[in-house]
Amino acid sequence: MVLARVVQPLVGVPHRFEWAELGQVERHLAELVP
């Protein structure tokens, strides 16, 4: 997962979003980038 590298710094922070939401964002980015 590409976003994993971006999210790693946030691992120490209380989860304000669920991984399901992150999956939706990743899918959205996948649509933007061919």
ZISULNOR-V252552 format. One record per helix or strand of 3 or more residues. SS is the DSSP state (alpha for helix, beta for strand). FROM is the first residue (numbers start at 1). TO is the last residue. If there is no record, write none. Layout:
ss=<SS SS>
from=<FROM FROM>
to=<TO TO>
This chain:
ss=<alpha alpha>
from=<3 19>
to=<10 32>
